[in-house]
Amino acid sequence: MLIEKGKEEGIKESIFRSKVDAVFKMIKKRFGKVPKGLDDKIKSADMDTLDRVIDGIMDGKTLEEIEAVLK
């Protein structure tokens, strides 16, 4: 059971890191760079928030609207 829980946590961490990486890549591609201070907000966001950020970028939201999701 302990090994399975460790595997599950490892998978969740991997998915989280992938989402963080995707958000950084999408913001850089769309806006040119990740504004100072926004990187920490992205790294400390939860999975649901990262999903909303990704949706916002894909829906054409402004950088200010995306930042508001991270507050």
C-alpha positions in Angstrom: 0.0 0.0 0.0 2.8 2.4 0.9 4.5 1.8 -2.4 1.3 2.3 -4.4 0.7 5.6 -2.5 4.2 6.7 -3.4 3.7 5.8 -7.1 0.4 7.7 -7.1 2.1 10.8 -5.5 4.9 10.5 -8.1 2.4 10.4 -10.9 0.5 13.5 -9.6 3.8 15.4 -9.2 4.7 14.5 -12.8 1.4 15.7 -14.1 1.7 18.9 -12.1 5.2 19.6 -13.4 4.0 19.0 -17.0 1.1 21.4 -16.5 3.5 24.1 -15.1 5.8 23.6 -18.0 2.9 23.8 -20.5 1.7 27.1 -18.9 5.2 28.6 -19.1 5.6 27.6 -22.7 2.2 28.9 -23.7 2.7 32.2 -22.0 6.1 32.7 -23.6 4.8 31.8 -27.0 1.7 34.1 -26.7 3.1 37.0 -24.8 6.9 36.8 -25.4 7.9 36.2 -21.8 6.6 35.3 -18.3 6.3 38.5 -16.3 8.4 38.8 -13.1 6.5 37.4 -10.1 4.1 35.4 -12.3 6.4 32.4 -12.3 6.1 31.9 -8.5 2.3 32.1 -8.8 2.3 29.5 -11.5 4.6 27.2 -9.6 2.4 27.5 -6.4 -0.9 27.1 -8.2 -3.0 23.9 -7.8 -4.0 21.6 -10.6 -7.4 23.1 -11.1 -6.0 26.6 -11.3 -3.4 25.5 -13.9 -6.2 24.0 -15.9 -8.1 27.3 -15.8 -5.0 29.2 -16.9 -4.4 26.8 -19.8 -8.1 27.2 -20.8 -7.7 31.0 -20.6 -4.6 31.1 -22.8 -6.3 28.9 -25.3 -9.5 31.0 -25.2 -7.4 34.1 -26.0 -7.6 35.8 -22.6 -5.3 38.8 -22.0 -2.3 38.4 -19.7 -4.1 40.4 -17.1 -7.0 38.1 -17.2 -4.7 35.1 -16.8 -2.9 36.7 -13.9 -6.3 37.3 -12.2 -6.9 33.5 -12.3 -3.7 33.0 -10.4 -4.6 35.4 -7.5 
